[in-house]
Structures are given as C-alpha cells and as structure tokens.
C-alpha cells in the first residue's frame, strides 16, 4: 500500500511539474485504440482525440489520459508539437547564480527575452540568456516553453501530384512523407519549403518505428520529380517549333530533353525515337508523374513523347496545336497511338 501511495504521489508530482513548466507536447490519434493498464483495465482513445505526449520511444508514444500514462503504437498517432530547448521570459524575473531564493542575482531578465535551457530540477532551471550569454537559474513559473511544430513520418501509398493554393508536391508511392496534422480524415503534409498539402488518410501509412524512418531517409525521388513537374507547368503555352529544345520554343523531344537536363542534370537522347533508351520501361497501369510516355503518330514508329503528370494526363509540345499544353492519354488521339513508357528516376 505504501509503495502504491509513493508511486501515485510521484506521478502526481511529475504531472504538476509538467503543467508548471509547460512541457505539454501534443498529438492527435489517427485511429481508435484501446490501451491496457497493468491491472488489466482498458482506456479507450478515439480517432481525432488530442492527447498530451509525455515521452517518445522508437516504436511507441507514452501519453497521459485520465490520470494514467498509456503506451500506444507509433502508427496510431501523429505528434503535432514538440517542446524545444528555447523558452521566453513571461515577466520580470531574476537570473540567479544558484537554484534557490536569495542567491546572488546575475541580472534581471525582462519579458520577451529568450533563454536556452541546459537543465531543470522542479522549481528552477539552468539557462543561457541569448541576449548576452549570461548563465544562471530561473524560476520555471516565470517562463514559457516555446513549442515547435513537429513532423511525423509515413510512407506514401500513392504516386500523384498534390496541390495547394500556390504550390505542388509530387508524391511517390513507397517514399517518405512528412505529416504535421490530422483532421476530418485528412493528413496535412509538409515539404522542405514548409508548404502544406492535404491528402486523404488512405494516401499515407504512418511508420511504426524509428528504424523504418532511418531506412527510408535516402529516398529523394519526390523532391526531384516535384522540381521537374513544376518546371513543366511553367512552360505551358510556349510555342512549338520543330528541332528546338528551349528555353522559349520546343518540339516534343526538345521539351522532355530540356526539362530533364535543366531540372535534374540528366541528359536524354535528343529524339523521341531514341528517348525510350534513357529509362526503364513501365506498364501504363503503373505510370507515375515524371515518366515519359511515347506515341506512334506517323504510322511507322515512335514519333512523339510527353511528360506524364498523373490522372491520365501529360504535358507535351504539340505540333498540331502549336504549343506546350496538357492532353489526356486515356482517350482520343493519343489513347489509340500509345506505344510505351519509361521511368528515368527510379
């Protein structure tokens, strides 16, 4: 009984400390989950529920609910905020030489000053003041923890272009994506520039261990293809001129040659007939943005090429329309003349 009482008091003290310090990392459940306690009791966690995160392990989170610390698998939740080691002074307070009241004052701190934490122990923390690199102890109830947006990681289940109001990102099936929020059945993804995009929950599977994240860290196709596709969109409306390859006029193979060379540093063969040799053949059913699609428009051999952009569409330099444009490959003229496709970026 005494041991249980001691553990309860310890847990209560820890919770109070977290509340005072402001160490309330947060997360959102992406599915229902039943957490079991040591005594066999069950606590239900619901999809979209927000929870406080006490700790993150390689394959799980420890969250706080109903006076209990619960362990849940990593792929059942995204962590949305994470405490940093930076704090802001909330009201005038002393920077002390020792962690106790009455010790020597190094100087007074003013509201808005930024501090970097070195360590803390209940009522006091040891900090460096960024304004003058002064070092000392500060009462924890006089400062505010600076929270930063956290990125959770998962794998994309789709190959597609996703847009927001001002930008786009190319998702590649099997590659890592960063997730910063979850609401109404949609994940919010973030790219390297901080741009955010919403996708259906089914488009992403969260990683369930840190090991999975590290194994996937070297995948870079998404970033390369995003640059390539953005470049292609920027050329829509440019004039078709036979035997030219940019920067202002293009024929069909000149456009794909220019895009891959300019944005990825990859030099393809210059003619549409030879460009299939610049990549690996892929089935039409497996096309993803950035693949090259080839057509027989003259009746004898491959004579036209376009850049696939998803949803059955390509960007290409059309001789009949006289410009760079978007057309479908799943119906009409190009559907019946489709020959093959290759993937340059694997």
BAZAMI-367455 format. One record per residue (C-alpha): x, y, z; residue number from 1. Coordinates in steps of 0.1 Angstrom, whole numbers, plus 5000, padded with zeros to 4 digits. Layout:
# residues N
   east   north     up     i
      X       Y      Z   NUM
...
***
This chain:
# residues 346
   east   north     up     i
   5000    5000   5000     1
   5028    5024   5010     2
   5046    5017   4977     3
   5015    5023   4956     4
   5009    5056   4975     5
   5045    5066   4968     6
   5041    5058   4931     7
   5009    5078   4930     8
   5025    5108   4946     9
   5055    5106   4923    10
   5031    5105   4893    11
   5012    5135   4906    12
   5043    5155   4912    13
   5055    5148   4877    14
   5022    5159   4862    15
   5023    5191   4883    16
   5058    5198   4871    17
   5048    5193   4835    18
   5019    5217   4840    19
   5041    5244   4856    20
   5069    5241   4831    21
   5046    5240   4801    22
   5061    5207   4788    23
   5028    5197   4771    24
   5038    5181   4738    25
   5007    5172   4719    26
   4994    5146   4695    27
   4963    5135   4676    28
   4950    5100   4673    29
   4946    5089   4637    30
   4925    5058   4647    31
   4907    5043   4676    32
   4929    5025   4701    33
   4924    5006   4733    34
   4952    5009   4758    35
   4955    4983   4786    36
   4969    4991   4820    37
   4990    4968   4842    38
   4959    4959   4862    39
   4940    4948   4830    40
   4918    4979   4829    41
   4912    4994   4794    42
   4912    5031   4784    43
   4897    5040   4751    44
   4914    5065   4728    45
   4893    5078   4699    46
   4903    5089   4664    47
   4909    5127   4662    48
   4913    5128   4700    49
   4941    5152   4712    50
   4964    5139   4739    51
   4994    5151   4759    52
   5027    5133   4750    53
   5050    5125   4779    54
   5076    5106   4760    55
   5085    5092   4726    56
   5102    5058   4722    57
   5115    5042   4690    58
   5082    5024   4683    59
   5056    5040   4707    60
   5044    5071   4725    61
   5036    5075   4762    62
   5005    5097   4765    63
   4987    5110   4795    64
   4949    5105   4800    65
   4926    5101   4830    66
   4955    5102   4854    67
   4973    5074   4837    68
   5004    5071   4814    69
   4994    5050   4784    70
   5017    5034   4758    71
   5004    5034   4723    72
   5019    5023   4690    73
   5036    5050   4669    74
   5014    5045   4639    75
   4982    5052   4658    76
   4991    5089   4664    77
   5009    5118   4650    78
   5029    5141   4673    79
   5019    5177   4664    80
   5040    5198   4687    81
   5073    5192   4704    82
   5090    5213   4731    83
   5122    5229   4722    84
   5151    5239   4745    85
   5141    5276   4740    86
   5120    5295   4765    87
   5106    5330   4767    88
   5105    5351   4799    89
   5069    5359   4807    90
   5075    5385   4834    91
   5104    5403   4850    92
   5125    5377   4870    93
   5160    5373   4884    94
   5187    5353   4867    95
   5203    5337   4898    96
   5237    5322   4905    97
   5222    5293   4924    98
   5189    5275   4922    99
   5174    5290   4953   100
   5157    5321   4965   101
   5181    5347   4980   102
   5211    5336   4960   103
   5232    5362   4941   104
   5214    5379   4912   105
   5233    5377   4879   106
   5210    5403   4864   107
   5173    5409   4859   108
   5155    5393   4829   109
   5127    5413   4811   110
   5096    5399   4795   111
   5102    5386   4760   112
   5138    5376   4765   113
   5148    5343   4750   114
   5165    5316   4771   115
   5181    5283   4762   116
   5177    5255   4787   117
   5206    5235   4799   118
   5188    5216   4827   119
   5159    5218   4851   120
   5150    5205   4885   121
   5115    5211   4898   122
   5112    5249   4907   123
   5144    5261   4889   124
   5160    5256   4855   125
   5195    5265   4844   126
   5196    5287   4813   127
   5217    5307   4789   128
   5203    5342   4780   129
   5207    5346   4743   130
   5210    5384   4746   131
   5243    5384   4764   132
   5251    5347   4770   133
   5245    5352   4807   134
   5242    5319   4826   135
   5221    5312   4857   136
   5190    5298   4872   137
   5154    5310   4867   138
   5121    5301   4883   139
   5102    5278   4860   140
   5069    5295   4867   141
   5082    5328   4852   142
   5090    5315   4817   143
   5071    5299   4789   144
   5083    5269   4768   145
   5085    5276   4731   146
   5067    5248   4713   147
   5076    5239   4677   148
   5056    5222   4651   149
   5066    5185   4650   150
   5068    5164   4619   151
   5058    5127   4620   152
   5067    5104   4591   153
   5049    5079   4570   154
   5051    5063   4536   155
   5031    5074   4506   156
   5006    5049   4493   157
   5001    5068   4460   158
   5020    5084   4432   159
   5003    5116   4424   160
   5006    5154   4422   161
   4991    5172   4452   162
   4984    5209   4451   163
   4976    5238   4475   164
   4967    5273   4465   165
   5003    5283   4455   166
   5024    5252   4450   167
   5025    5215   4444   168
   5043    5183   4456   169
   5048    5150   4438   170
   5041    5120   4460   171
   5059    5088   4450   172
   5045    5055   4462   173
   5067    5039   4488   174
   5086    5071   4496   175
   5087    5090   4529   176
   5063    5120   4536   177
   5062    5144   4565   178
   5029    5147   4584   179
   5021    5177   4607   180
   4983    5174   4613   181
   4953    5152   4610   182
   4916    5163   4608   183
   4884    5153   4592   184
   4900    5121   4578   185
   4928    5140   4561   186
   4966    5143   4568   187
   4984    5176   4563   188
   5017    5170   4547   189
   5047    5194   4546   190
   5075    5198   4521   191
   5110    5211   4525   192
   5099    5247   4520   193
   5072    5245   4547   194
   5043    5244   4522   195
   5014    5223   4534   196
   4991    5199   4515   197
   4960    5179   4525   198
   4956    5143   4514   199
   4931    5116   4523   200
   4941    5093   4552   201
   4943    5064   4528   202
   4972    5081   4509   203
   4996    5077   4538   204
   5006    5049   4562   205
   5024    5061   4593   206
   5057    5045   4602   207
   5055    5024   4633   208
   5092    5026   4643   209
   5122    5050   4641   210
   5141    5022   4623   211
   5116    5025   4594   212
   5122    5062   4591   213
   5160    5059   4590   214
   5159    5031   4564   215
   5138    5054   4541   216
   5158    5086   4547   217
   5178    5084   4515   218
   5148    5084   4491   219
   5148    5116   4471   220
   5127    5109   4440   221
   5098    5130   4453   222
   5119    5162   4456   223
   5134    5156   4421   224
   5101    5150   4404   225
   5085    5179   4421   226
   5111    5202   4406   227
   5106    5185   4372   228
   5068    5188   4372   229
   5069    5224   4384   230
   5093    5232   4355   231
   5069    5215   4330   232
   5039    5235   4342   233
   5059    5268   4339   234
   5064    5261   4302   235
   5027    5256   4293   236
   5018    5280   4264   237
   5053    5281   4250   238
   5055    5279   4212   239
   5061    5246   4193   240
   5090    5249   4168   241
   5105    5219   4152   242
   5140    5209   4161   243
   5142    5233   4191   244
   5149    5225   4228   245
   5142    5257   4247   246
   5143    5278   4265   247
   5113    5295   4247   248
   5104    5272   4219   249
   5103    5234   4218   250
   5095    5203   4198   251
   5082    5173   4216   252
   5115    5156   4225   253
   5132    5190   4229   254
   5107    5197   4257   255
   5115    5165   4276   256
   5152    5168   4269   257
   5152    5204   4282   258
   5132    5195   4314   259
   5154    5166   4325   260
   5186    5185   4317   261
   5177    5218   4333   262
   5160    5205   4365   263
   5178    5172   4372   264
   5210    5174   4352   265
   5201    5143   4332   266
   5209    5143   4295   267
   5184    5122   4275   268
   5188    5113   4238   269
   5175    5142   4217   270
   5149    5124   4195   271
   5116    5108   4206   272
   5126    5076   4188   273
   5157    5072   4210   274
   5145    5086   4243   275
   5130    5053   4255   276
   5166    5041   4259   277
   5170    5068   4286   278
   5149    5050   4312   279
   5134    5017   4324   280
   5102    5005   4308   281
   5070    5007   4329   282
   5035    4995   4323   283
   5008    5020   4315   284
   4989    5009   4346   285
   5020    5018   4368   286
   5027    5053   4354   287
   5036    5080   4379   288
   5043    5117   4374   289
   5077    5123   4357   290
   5075    5092   4335   291
   5080    5097   4297   292
   5051    5084   4275   293
   5056    5076   4238   294
   5033    5075   4208   295
   5033    5065   4172   296
   5017    5095   4154   297
   5031    5088   4119   298
   5022    5052   4114   299
   5057    5037   4113   300
   5075    5041   4147   301
   5077    5062   4179   302
   5074    5098   4168   303
   5061    5117   4198   304
   5069    5120   4236   305
   5053    5137   4265   306
   5058    5140   4303   307
   5033    5122   4324   308
   5018    5143   4352   309
   4992    5119   4367   310
   4954    5114   4363   311
   4959    5102   4328   312
   4974    5135   4316   313
   5007    5146   4300   314
   5024    5179   4293   315
   5039    5179   4258   316
   5048    5201   4229   317
   5020    5196   4204   318
   5028    5203   4167   319
   4991    5203   4157   320
   4982    5228   4184   321
   5015    5248   4181   322
   5023    5250   4218   323
   5032    5233   4250   324
   4999    5220   4266   325
   4982    5194   4287   326
   4964    5165   4270   327
   4949    5132   4281   328
   4965    5099   4271   329
   4935    5078   4281   330
   4911    5088   4253   331
   4910    5103   4219   332
   4940    5108   4196   333
   4968    5098   4219   334
   4950    5069   4235   335
   4949    5049   4202   336
   4985    5058   4194   337
   5002    5050   4228   338
   5032    5027   4225   339
   5052    5026   4257   340
   5066    5045   4287   341
   5099    5047   4306   342
   5109    5058   4340   343
   5141    5079   4342   344
   5140    5084   4380   345
   5136    5052   4399   346
***
